[in-house]
Amino acid sequence: MNEEQQRIAIAAALGWTDIRRENRHAFGGLRGDPPNNVRMVVPSYCRDLNKTQSAIKALITTKLLEVEFIERLTSVINREVSGDYRKLGAGPIDFVTARPEWLAEALIKTLNLPQP
């Protein structure tokens, strides 16, 4: 999935509706209707660590999902790290310093979100 598809998938899982690309002069972009709010720009979950963490807290609601999320994140980290460090495998510091795009990918895989 590309970044926009990931944004749409996570936003839809959080209850956003009518998500679409709009060209509104300088304020264009991907917009949607979040639950209990007015139409706004869909957050960039792959670039904004705070938004990604909020989505994880809202969507990972059971211990089973939490365990699966950690397993998925471990796989993403192990794929992304390089060199001799990869031989060590993912460790606690990797989870603390995980990039937002890694977290978003692990979240999408954990929840088996459909590609928009």
LOFISE-763239 format. One record per residue: residue number from 0; x, y, z of N, C-alpha, C in turn. Coordinates in nm, 2 decimals. Example, Ala and Ser with C-alpha at 12.3 -4.5 7.8 and 13.67 -1.06 7.14 Angstrom:
<nodes>
- 0 | 1.32 | -0.57 | 0.78 | 1.23 | -0.45 | 0.78 | 1.32 | -0.33 | 0.78 .
- 1 | 1.28 | -0.22 | 0.71 | 1.37 | -0.11 | 0.71 | 1.29 | 0.00 | 0.79 .
</nodes>
This chain:
<nodes>
- 0 | 0.08 | -0.12 | 0.00 | 0.00 | 0.00 | 0.00 | 0.09 | 0.12 | 0.00 .
- 1 | 0.05 | 0.22 | -0.07 | 0.12 | 0.35 | -0.07 | 0.07 | 0.43 | 0.05 .
- 2 | 0.14 | 0.54 | 0.08 | 0.10 | 0.62 | 0.20 | -0.04 | 0.67 | 0.20 .
- 3 | -0.09 | 0.71 | 0.09 | -0.23 | 0.76 | 0.09 | -0.33 | 0.64 | 0.12 .
- 4 | -0.30 | 0.53 | 0.06 | -0.39 | 0.41 | 0.09 | -0.38 | 0.37 | 0.24 .
- 5 | -0.26 | 0.39 | 0.30 | -0.25 | 0.36 | 0.44 | -0.33 | 0.46 | 0.53 .
- 6 | -0.32 | 0.58 | 0.49 | -0.40 | 0.69 | 0.56 | -0.55 | 0.66 | 0.55 .
- 7 | -0.60 | 0.62 | 0.43 | -0.74 | 0.59 | 0.42 | -0.78 | 0.47 | 0.50 .
- 8 | -0.70 | 0.36 | 0.49 | -0.73 | 0.24 | 0.57 | -0.74 | 0.26 | 0.72 .
- 9 | -0.64 | 0.34 | 0.77 | -0.64 | 0.36 | 0.92 | -0.76 | 0.45 | 0.95 .
- 10 | -0.78 | 0.56 | 0.88 | -0.89 | 0.65 | 0.90 | -1.02 | 0.58 | 0.90 .
- 11 | -1.04 | 0.50 | 0.80 | -1.17 | 0.42 | 0.79 | -1.19 | 0.33 | 0.91 .
- 12 | -1.08 | 0.27 | 0.96 | -1.09 | 0.18 | 1.07 | -1.13 | 0.26 | 1.20 .
- 13 | -1.09 | 0.39 | 1.20 | -1.12 | 0.48 | 1.31 | -1.26 | 0.54 | 1.30 .
- 14 | -1.33 | 0.51 | 1.19 | -1.47 | 0.55 | 1.18 | -1.49 | 0.67 | 1.09 .
- 15 | -1.38 | 0.72 | 1.02 | -1.39 | 0.83 | 0.92 | -1.48 | 0.78 | 0.81 .
- 16 | -1.55 | 0.87 | 0.75 | -1.64 | 0.84 | 0.63 | -1.61 | 0.94 | 0.52 .
- 17 | -1.66 | 0.91 | 0.41 | -1.65 | 1.00 | 0.29 | -1.51 | 1.05 | 0.27 .
- 18 | -1.41 | 0.96 | 0.27 | -1.27 | 1.00 | 0.25 | -1.24 | 1.01 | 0.10 .
- 19 | -1.19 | 1.13 | 0.06 | -1.16 | 1.14 | -0.08 | -1.06 | 1.26 | -0.09 .
- 20 | -0.99 | 1.26 | -0.21 | -0.90 | 1.36 | -0.24 | -0.98 | 1.48 | -0.29 .
- 21 | -0.95 | 1.60 | -0.24 | -1.02 | 1.72 | -0.28 | -0.91 | 1.83 | -0.32 .
- 22 | -0.94 | 1.90 | -0.42 | -0.86 | 2.01 | -0.46 | -0.93 | 2.14 | -0.42 .
- 23 | -0.88 | 2.20 | -0.31 | -0.94 | 2.32 | -0.26 | -0.84 | 2.43 | -0.25 .
- 24 | -0.79 | 2.48 | -0.36 | -0.69 | 2.58 | -0.37 | -0.57 | 2.54 | -0.30 .
- 25 | -0.52 | 2.62 | -0.20 | -0.40 | 2.58 | -0.13 | -0.43 | 2.48 | -0.02 .
- 26 | -0.55 | 2.45 | 0.01 | -0.59 | 2.36 | 0.12 | -0.64 | 2.23 | 0.07 .
- 27 | -0.60 | 2.19 | -0.05 | -0.64 | 2.06 | -0.10 | -0.58 | 1.94 | -0.03 .
- 28 | -0.61 | 1.82 | -0.07 | -0.56 | 1.70 | -0.01 | -0.66 | 1.60 | 0.02 .
- 29 | -0.62 | 1.51 | 0.10 | -0.71 | 1.40 | 0.14 | -0.79 | 1.44 | 0.26 .
- 30 | -0.92 | 1.44 | 0.24 | -1.02 | 1.49 | 0.34 | -1.12 | 1.39 | 0.37 .
- 31 | -1.18 | 1.40 | 0.49 | -1.29 | 1.30 | 0.53 | -1.36 | 1.36 | 0.65 .
- 32 | -1.46 | 1.28 | 0.69 | -1.55 | 1.32 | 0.80 | -1.52 | 1.22 | 0.92 .
- 33 | -1.44 | 1.27 | 1.02 | -1.42 | 1.19 | 1.13 | -1.54 | 1.18 | 1.22 .
- 34 | -1.55 | 1.08 | 1.31 | -1.67 | 1.06 | 1.39 | -1.68 | 1.19 | 1.48 .
- 35 | -1.80 | 1.24 | 1.49 | -1.84 | 1.35 | 1.58 | -1.75 | 1.48 | 1.55 .
- 36 | -1.73 | 1.51 | 1.42 | -1.65 | 1.62 | 1.39 | -1.69 | 1.67 | 1.25 .
- 37 | -1.63 | 1.78 | 1.21 | -1.66 | 1.84 | 1.08 | -1.55 | 1.79 | 0.98 .
- 38 | -1.58 | 1.80 | 0.85 | -1.48 | 1.76 | 0.75 | -1.35 | 1.82 | 0.77 .
- 39 | -1.24 | 1.74 | 0.76 | -1.11 | 1.79 | 0.78 | -1.01 | 1.70 | 0.71 .
- 40 | -0.88 | 1.74 | 0.71 | -0.77 | 1.67 | 0.65 | -0.75 | 1.54 | 0.72 .
- 41 | -0.73 | 1.43 | 0.65 | -0.70 | 1.30 | 0.71 | -0.56 | 1.31 | 0.76 .
- 42 | -0.53 | 1.27 | 0.89 | -0.40 | 1.27 | 0.94 | -0.30 | 1.18 | 0.86 .
- 43 | -0.18 | 1.22 | 0.86 | -0.07 | 1.15 | 0.79 | -0.01 | 1.05 | 0.89 .
- 44 | -0.08 | 0.93 | 0.91 | -0.04 | 0.84 | 1.01 | 0.10 | 0.78 | 0.98 .
- 45 | 0.15 | 0.79 | 0.86 | 0.29 | 0.74 | 0.82 | 0.39 | 0.84 | 0.85 .
- 46 | 0.36 | 0.96 | 0.89 | 0.46 | 1.07 | 0.91 | 0.44 | 1.13 | 1.05 .
- 47 | 0.33 | 1.12 | 1.11 | 0.30 | 1.18 | 1.24 | 0.29 | 1.08 | 1.35 .
- 48 | 0.40 | 1.07 | 1.43 | 0.41 | 0.97 | 1.54 | 0.29 | 0.99 | 1.64 .
- 49 | 0.25 | 1.11 | 1.67 | 0.15 | 1.13 | 1.77 | 0.01 | 1.07 | 1.72 .
- 50 | -0.02 | 1.10 | 1.59 | -0.14 | 1.05 | 1.53 | -0.14 | 0.89 | 1.52 .
- 51 | -0.02 | 0.84 | 1.49 | -0.01 | 0.70 | 1.47 | -0.03 | 0.63 | 1.61 .
- 52 | 0.03 | 0.69 | 1.71 | 0.02 | 0.63 | 1.85 | -0.13 | 0.64 | 1.89 .
- 53 | -0.20 | 0.75 | 1.86 | -0.34 | 0.76 | 1.90 | -0.42 | 0.65 | 1.83 .
- 54 | -0.39 | 0.63 | 1.70 | -0.46 | 0.53 | 1.62 | -0.44 | 0.39 | 1.69 .
- 55 | -0.32 | 0.36 | 1.72 | -0.28 | 0.23 | 1.78 | -0.36 | 0.21 | 1.91 .
- 56 | -0.36 | 0.32 | 2.00 | -0.43 | 0.31 | 2.12 | -0.58 | 0.28 | 2.10 .
- 57 | -0.64 | 0.35 | 2.00 | -0.78 | 0.33 | 1.97 | -0.82 | 0.20 | 1.91 .
- 58 | -0.73 | 0.14 | 1.83 | -0.76 | 0.02 | 1.76 | -0.71 | -0.11 | 1.82 .
- 59 | -0.60 | -0.10 | 1.89 | -0.55 | -0.23 | 1.96 | -0.61 | -0.24 | 2.09 .
- 60 | -0.72 | -0.31 | 2.10 | -0.81 | -0.31 | 2.22 | -0.80 | -0.43 | 2.30 .
- 61 | -0.73 | -0.54 | 2.26 | -0.73 | -0.66 | 2.34 | -0.58 | -0.70 | 2.35 .
- 62 | -0.55 | -0.79 | 2.45 | -0.42 | -0.84 | 2.46 | -0.38 | -0.92 | 2.34 .
- 63 | -0.47 | -1.00 | 2.28 | -0.44 | -1.08 | 2.16 | -0.40 | -0.99 | 2.05 .
- 64 | -0.47 | -0.88 | 2.03 | -0.43 | -0.78 | 1.92 | -0.29 | -0.72 | 1.96 .
- 65 | -0.27 | -0.69 | 2.08 | -0.15 | -0.63 | 2.13 | -0.03 | -0.72 | 2.09 .
- 66 | -0.04 | -0.85 | 2.12 | 0.06 | -0.95 | 2.10 | 0.08 | -0.96 | 1.94 .
- 67 | -0.02 | -0.96 | 1.87 | -0.01 | -0.97 | 1.72 | 0.06 | -0.85 | 1.67 .
- 68 | 0.02 | -0.73 | 1.72 | 0.08 | -0.60 | 1.68 | 0.23 | -0.61 | 1.70 .
- 69 | 0.27 | -0.65 | 1.82 | 0.42 | -0.66 | 1.85 | 0.49 | -0.75 | 1.76 .
- 70 | 0.42 | -0.87 | 1.72 | 0.48 | -0.96 | 1.63 | 0.50 | -0.90 | 1.49 .
- 71 | 0.40 | -0.83 | 1.45 | 0.40 | -0.76 | 1.32 | 0.51 | -0.65 | 1.31 .
- 72 | 0.51 | -0.57 | 1.42 | 0.61 | -0.47 | 1.43 | 0.75 | -0.52 | 1.43 .
- 73 | 0.77 | -0.63 | 1.50 | 0.90 | -0.70 | 1.51 | 0.94 | -0.74 | 1.37 .
- 74 | 0.85 | -0.79 | 1.29 | 0.88 | -0.83 | 1.15 | 0.92 | -0.71 | 1.06 .
- 75 | 0.85 | -0.60 | 1.08 | 0.88 | -0.48 | 1.01 | 1.02 | -0.43 | 1.04 .
- 76 | 1.04 | -0.42 | 1.17 | 1.17 | -0.37 | 1.22 | 1.29 | -0.46 | 1.17 .
- 77 | 1.27 | -0.59 | 1.18 | 1.37 | -0.68 | 1.13 | 1.40 | -0.67 | 0.98 .
- 78 | 1.30 | -0.63 | 0.91 | 1.32 | -0.61 | 0.76 | 1.39 | -0.48 | 0.74 .
- 79 | 1.36 | -0.38 | 0.82 | 1.41 | -0.24 | 0.79 | 1.55 | -0.21 | 0.84 .
- 80 | 1.59 | -0.28 | 0.95 | 1.72 | -0.25 | 1.01 | 1.83 | -0.32 | 0.92 .
- 81 | 1.95 | -0.27 | 0.93 | 2.05 | -0.33 | 0.83 | 2.18 | -0.37 | 0.90 .
- 82 | 2.25 | -0.44 | 0.82 | 2.39 | -0.48 | 0.86 | 2.39 | -0.58 | 0.98 .
- 83 | 2.50 | -0.56 | 1.06 | 2.52 | -0.65 | 1.18 | 2.41 | -0.64 | 1.28 .
- 84 | 2.35 | -0.52 | 1.28 | 2.24 | -0.49 | 1.38 | 2.12 | -0.59 | 1.36 .
- 85 | 2.10 | -0.62 | 1.23 | 1.99 | -0.71 | 1.19 | 2.00 | -0.85 | 1.26 .
- 86 | 2.13 | -0.89 | 1.27 | 2.15 | -1.03 | 1.33 | 2.11 | -1.03 | 1.47 .
- 87 | 2.10 | -0.92 | 1.54 | 2.06 | -0.92 | 1.68 | 1.91 | -0.93 | 1.69 .
- 88 | 1.83 | -0.89 | 1.59 | 1.69 | -0.89 | 1.60 | 1.64 | -0.77 | 1.67 .
- 89 | 1.51 | -0.75 | 1.66 | 1.44 | -0.63 | 1.73 | 1.46 | -0.64 | 1.88 .
- 90 | 1.49 | -0.53 | 1.94 | 1.50 | -0.52 | 2.08 | 1.42 | -0.41 | 2.14 .
- 91 | 1.41 | -0.39 | 2.27 | 1.33 | -0.29 | 2.33 | 1.35 | -0.15 | 2.27 .
- 92 | 1.47 | -0.11 | 2.25 | 1.50 | 0.02 | 2.20 | 1.43 | 0.04 | 2.06 .
- 93 | 1.43 | -0.06 | 1.98 | 1.36 | -0.05 | 1.85 | 1.22 | -0.02 | 1.86 .
- 94 | 1.15 | -0.07 | 1.96 | 1.01 | -0.04 | 1.97 | 0.99 | 0.10 | 2.01 .
- 95 | 1.08 | 0.15 | 2.10 | 1.06 | 0.29 | 2.14 | 1.09 | 0.39 | 2.03 .
- 96 | 1.19 | 0.35 | 1.94 | 1.23 | 0.44 | 1.84 | 1.17 | 0.41 | 1.70 .
- 97 | 1.07 | 0.32 | 1.70 | 1.01 | 0.28 | 1.57 | 0.96 | 0.40 | 1.49 .
- 98 | 0.98 | 0.40 | 1.36 | 0.93 | 0.51 | 1.28 | 0.78 | 0.50 | 1.26 .
- 99 | 0.71 | 0.62 | 1.24 | 0.57 | 0.61 | 1.23 | 0.52 | 0.52 | 1.11 .
- 100 | 0.60 | 0.52 | 1.00 | 0.55 | 0.44 | 0.89 | 0.56 | 0.29 | 0.92 .
- 101 | 0.66 | 0.25 | 1.01 | 0.67 | 0.11 | 1.05 | 0.55 | 0.08 | 1.14 .
- 102 | 0.51 | 0.17 | 1.23 | 0.40 | 0.15 | 1.32 | 0.27 | 0.14 | 1.24 .
- 103 | 0.25 | 0.22 | 1.14 | 0.13 | 0.22 | 1.06 | 0.12 | 0.09 | 0.98 .
- 104 | 0.23 | 0.05 | 0.92 | 0.23 | -0.08 | 0.85 | 0.20 | -0.20 | 0.94 .
- 105 | 0.26 | -0.20 | 1.06 | 0.23 | -0.31 | 1.16 | 0.08 | -0.31 | 1.20 .
- 106 | 0.02 | -0.19 | 1.22 | -0.12 | -0.17 | 1.26 | -0.21 | -0.22 | 1.15 .
- 107 | -0.18 | -0.19 | 1.02 | -0.26 | -0.23 | 0.91 | -0.26 | -0.38 | 0.89 .
- 108 | -0.14 | -0.44 | 0.91 | -0.13 | -0.59 | 0.90 | -0.19 | -0.66 | 1.01 .
- 109 | -0.18 | -0.60 | 1.13 | -0.25 | -0.66 | 1.25 | -0.40 | -0.67 | 1.24 .
- 110 | -0.46 | -0.56 | 1.19 | -0.60 | -0.55 | 1.18 | -0.65 | -0.60 | 1.04 .
- 111 | -0.56 | -0.64 | 0.96 | -0.59 | -0.70 | 0.83 | -0.68 | -0.60 | 0.75 .
- 112 | -0.65 | -0.47 | 0.75 | -0.73 | -0.37 | 0.69 | -0.73 | -0.38 | 0.54 .
- 113 | -0.84 | -0.37 | 0.48 | -0.85 | -0.38 | 0.33 | -0.78 | -0.26 | 0.26 .
- 114 | -0.72 | -0.29 | 0.15 | -0.66 | -0.18 | 0.07 | -0.78 | -0.11 | 0.00 .
- 115 | -0.78 | 0.03 | 0.02 | -0.89 | 0.11 | -0.04 | -0.88 | 0.11 | -0.19 .
</nodes>
